[in-house]
Amino acid sequence: MATGLLPTPEQDQLRAVVRAVVADRARARREAIAAGDDPIAWKALVEQVGVAGLAIPEPLGGSGFGWGELAVVMEELAAGLVVVPVLSSVVLATGALLEAGGERAGELLRRLAGGQDRAALVVPLGLDPAAVAVTHGDGRLRASQVPTLGAAGADILLVHADTDAGIGLFEIDPGAPGIAVESAETLDLTRPMQLVSLDGVESVQLGPLDEGDAVAAVVRQGRLALAAEQVGGARACLDMAVGYARERQQFDRPIGSFQAVKHLLADLFVNVEAAVAALADAVRCVGEPRHDQAVAIAASVAGDAFVDNAEANIHVHGGIGFTWEHDAHLYYRRAITASSLFGHPRALDRELGRQLAAPR
């Protein structure tokens, strides 16, 4: 991981490799969206980058990299809107297993590290992602339509459940009786989401019970990874807008030569730079006491930057930006949906305000 705001040479090399994979799969984006997956991109990322085990320690079969490298991957994948289960499996599920610890969790991490198996974590997404929507009684799990990422193609299904003694992480067989997985219709076409219902499903507990600290830690990791995605998306929208402003002619001049367009593009650039700085600070202070605050700031700044840049990108493109044939609307859909996955930027602002106002 970088010790400052500048990337390391290794991170630059990683970015180049991921960017090449993303560029190679760009033409297949629409097919992947229709299928809800891009197995070719996933295979390339596993073989060339080792993405599945990026955050898994080396003794468990992973590469043992840190958040600096994971943020690079998230940025580039979001810039290309690649349909792969990195957020669901590599960040959320892997993070939950690392928090749980124990022999069985280690076995599952070894399975994930090679990339042959994928995992999904049943954790509520939306306005209150830290809530636990699954109950555990009589050794069985029950829940109704929990919004979940990556559940449809998961080989390993993990669940945070509320028990009488505390909150714990449980493993269930995706094919077990009582599990219902329905496709959810969402605004974002590039990130499939499912509704998971559990009706008395048998489970295996992983790790000790706690008061919800593990859930909060996983949500924080999700926010940080999502902020990296939003930085990549905001930058992609800036690049698209600048490229079109250079090519599109009006009154025998590129539209980028007009002052109003110049000012708009300058604002998009400032959005990206602010988001990059906030993300780099959050990555740099992982493990420090102010990490929660830094992640909240990065998620808020990057979330606003992506939404603003995606909307402005459509405006720069004019009529074509609103059409199905153009990718501009896909970035806008991703930006709007991503801004609510782990708490809306305004909710994060209020949370940050409460933290800063709390007596020390």
C-alpha angles and dihedrals in degrees: 000000000000115000093210140024094285121084121245122244088252091055091049090053091048090051091052093052094048091045090054091053091048092050091049092055098042094099091053094053096105092048091050091050091052091048095042092231143056105212093175092057091046092051092049092049091049095047100039102031105019087229095165093062098032094115097031117101117251095245087062094050099268133114095249097224123157138234093282091066094039091052090053091054093047092050095052096043091051091047088059097035090230113185101227131127098246097125093044100042108019097040112023104029095036091046092052092051092048090051092049097048123181136114098289092047088052090053091052092048090054089053091050096045093070094052096233092107127047128201136204129200118217100219125141115259125200135044096358108025092164091065119102113226098179124084127202120210134152088006092298135106127233130186140142123228101326110187105241136175120227098001095129096065099029121130090188122041119197127189134194104214136183115234133178089259099044143290119313143174116247134188121220133181109251089220097048121125114266097036118119121183117187127182112247120218106230137170092243109077093184098061114053116214129192136199110231121201124185123198110186095320118180114239145181119228117233118201129340128314119256141172095269099285091125092053091049090050092052092048089051090051090049091052092051093048091046091051088056089051091050091051089054092047093048091050092048091052090050091051092048093049094047092047093051093044089057094049104037112090124207123170087358091300134097108259088232088071092066115097096230091055092045091054092048093051091047089055090052090052091051089050091055095046092050091049092048091052093048092048093048090052092050091050092046095054098048106145095020123117093251094051094107091055093046092051092049090051093047093048092049096045095042093045092054092044093054095047093046094046094045092052093045091048089060091049092052091051092049119196096355090058090067096053128100090234093065124072095221092091091052090061091047091052091049092047095051094046096043091053090069103038097094101012130317116267090249091053089049090050090054091046091050091048091054091050093050093045094049115108114260 
